[in-house]
Amino acid sequence: MAYKNRESADKLRERMEGEGLRTRMTIEKDNRGRPKWFRVQVLVRGTDADAAEVKGLLAKMGLKDATQISKKAVGRGR
Protein backbone atom coordinates (compact mmCIF):
# COMPACT_ATOMS: atom_id res chain seq x y z
CA MET A 1 0.00 0.00 0.00
CA ALA A 2 1.14 3.52 -0.68
CA TYR A 3 0.12 6.68 1.12
CA LYS A 4 0.76 10.38 0.57
CA ASN A 5 1.41 10.95 4.27
CA ARG A 6 3.64 9.16 6.74
CA GLU A 7 1.02 8.96 9.49
CA SER A 8 -1.30 6.77 7.41
CA ALA A 9 1.58 4.50 6.44
CA ASP A 10 2.68 4.22 10.08
CA LYS A 11 -0.86 3.27 11.17
CA LEU A 12 -0.97 0.49 8.59
CA ARG A 13 2.46 -0.76 9.67
CA GLU A 14 1.33 -0.87 13.30
CA ARG A 15 -1.79 -2.80 12.31
CA MET A 16 0.22 -5.30 10.26
CA GLU A 17 2.84 -5.75 12.94
CA GLY A 18 0.01 -6.31 15.44
CA GLU A 19 -0.90 -9.31 13.27
CA GLY A 20 2.66 -10.61 13.55
CA LEU A 21 3.90 -9.44 10.15
CA ARG A 22 7.34 -7.99 9.56
CA THR A 23 7.15 -4.70 7.65
CA ARG A 24 9.21 -1.87 6.27
CA MET A 25 8.42 1.48 4.76
CA THR A 26 10.09 2.91 1.68
CA ILE A 27 9.82 6.54 0.68
CA GLU A 28 9.58 7.56 -2.96
CA LYS A 29 10.70 11.13 -3.46
CA ASP A 30 9.78 13.65 -6.12
CA ASN A 31 12.34 15.35 -8.36
CA ARG A 32 13.01 17.95 -5.64
CA GLY A 33 13.79 15.30 -3.04
CA ARG A 34 10.54 15.71 -1.11
CA PRO A 35 8.58 12.65 -0.01
CA LYS A 36 5.92 11.77 -2.58
CA TRP A 37 4.76 8.28 -1.52
CA PHE A 38 5.20 6.24 1.65
CA ARG A 39 5.03 2.56 0.67
CA VAL A 40 4.40 -0.15 3.23
CA GLN A 41 5.89 -3.54 2.43
CA VAL A 42 5.53 -6.89 4.18
CA LEU A 43 8.71 -8.94 4.37
CA VAL A 44 8.22 -12.69 4.10
CA ARG A 45 11.01 -15.17 4.51
CA GLY A 46 10.02 -18.70 3.68
CA THR A 47 8.31 -20.78 1.06
CA ASP A 48 5.73 -19.89 -1.57
CA ALA A 49 3.17 -21.37 0.81
CA ASP A 50 4.29 -18.94 3.53
CA ALA A 51 3.88 -16.04 1.10
CA ALA A 52 0.40 -17.27 0.12
CA GLU A 53 -0.55 -17.48 3.80
CA VAL A 54 0.53 -13.87 4.34
CA LYS A 55 -1.38 -12.76 1.25
CA GLY A 56 -4.48 -14.46 2.70
CA LEU A 57 -4.01 -12.65 6.01
CA LEU A 58 -3.68 -9.33 4.17
CA ALA A 59 -6.91 -10.07 2.29
CA LYS A 60 -8.69 -10.71 5.62
CA MET A 61 -7.38 -7.31 6.75
CA GLY A 62 -9.05 -5.75 3.69
CA LEU A 63 -5.84 -5.42 1.67
CA LYS A 64 -6.78 -7.53 -1.33
CA ASP A 65 -4.46 -5.96 -3.92
CA ALA A 66 -1.17 -7.13 -2.39
CA THR A 67 1.52 -7.63 -5.01
CA GLN A 68 4.72 -9.61 -4.68
CA ILE A 69 7.57 -7.34 -5.75
CA SER A 70 10.51 -9.62 -5.24
CA LYS A 71 11.28 -13.28 -4.95
CA LYS A 72 14.82 -14.05 -4.00
CA ALA A 73 16.28 -17.36 -2.91
CA VAL A 74 17.82 -17.30 0.52
CA GLY A 75 20.99 -19.33 0.97
CA ARG A 76 21.39 -21.70 3.89
CA GLY A 77 23.87 -20.74 6.60
CA ARG A 78 26.85 -23.02 7.10
C-alpha positions as CSV (number, residue, x, y, z in Angstrom):
1,M,0.0,0.0,0.0
2,A,1.1,3.5,-0.7
3,Y,0.1,6.7,1.1
4,K,0.8,10.4,0.6
5,N,1.4,11.0,4.3
6,R,3.6,9.2,6.7
7,E,1.0,9.0,9.5
8,S,-1.3,6.8,7.4
9,A,1.6,4.5,6.4
10,D,2.7,4.2,10.1
11,K,-0.9,3.3,11.2
12,L,-1.0,0.5,8.6
13,R,2.5,-0.8,9.7
14,E,1.3,-0.9,13.3
15,R,-1.8,-2.8,12.3
16,M,0.2,-5.3,10.3
17,E,2.8,-5.8,12.9
18,G,0.0,-6.3,15.4
19,E,-0.9,-9.3,13.3
20,G,2.7,-10.6,13.5
21,L,3.9,-9.4,10.1
22,R,7.3,-8.0,9.6
23,T,7.2,-4.7,7.6
24,R,9.2,-1.9,6.3
25,M,8.4,1.5,4.8
26,T,10.1,2.9,1.7
27,I,9.8,6.5,0.7
28,E,9.6,7.6,-3.0
29,K,10.7,11.1,-3.5
30,D,9.8,13.7,-6.1
31,N,12.3,15.4,-8.4
32,R,13.0,17.9,-5.6
33,G,13.8,15.3,-3.0
34,R,10.5,15.7,-1.1
35,P,8.6,12.6,0.0
36,K,5.9,11.8,-2.6
37,W,4.8,8.3,-1.5
38,F,5.2,6.2,1.6
39,R,5.0,2.6,0.7
40,V,4.4,-0.2,3.2
41,Q,5.9,-3.5,2.4
42,V,5.5,-6.9,4.2
43,L,8.7,-8.9,4.4
44,V,8.2,-12.7,4.1
45,R,11.0,-15.2,4.5
46,G,10.0,-18.7,3.7
47,T,8.3,-20.8,1.1
48,D,5.7,-19.9,-1.6
49,A,3.2,-21.4,0.8
50,D,4.3,-18.9,3.5
51,A,3.9,-16.0,1.1
52,A,0.4,-17.3,0.1
53,E,-0.6,-17.5,3.8
54,V,0.5,-13.9,4.3
55,K,-1.4,-12.8,1.3
56,G,-4.5,-14.5,2.7
57,L,-4.0,-12.7,6.0
58,L,-3.7,-9.3,4.2
59,A,-6.9,-10.1,2.3
60,K,-8.7,-10.7,5.6
61,M,-7.4,-7.3,6.7
62,G,-9.1,-5.8,3.7
63,L,-5.8,-5.4,1.7
64,K,-6.8,-7.5,-1.3
65,D,-4.5,-6.0,-3.9
66,A,-1.2,-7.1,-2.4
67,T,1.5,-7.6,-5.0
68,Q,4.7,-9.6,-4.7
69,I,7.6,-7.3,-5.8
70,S,10.5,-9.6,-5.2
71,K,11.3,-13.3,-4.9
72,K,14.8,-14.1,-4.0
73,A,16.3,-17.4,-2.9
74,V,17.8,-17.3,0.5
75,G,21.0,-19.3,1.0
76,R,21.4,-21.7,3.9
77,G,23.9,-20.7,6.6
78,R,26.8,-23.0,7.1
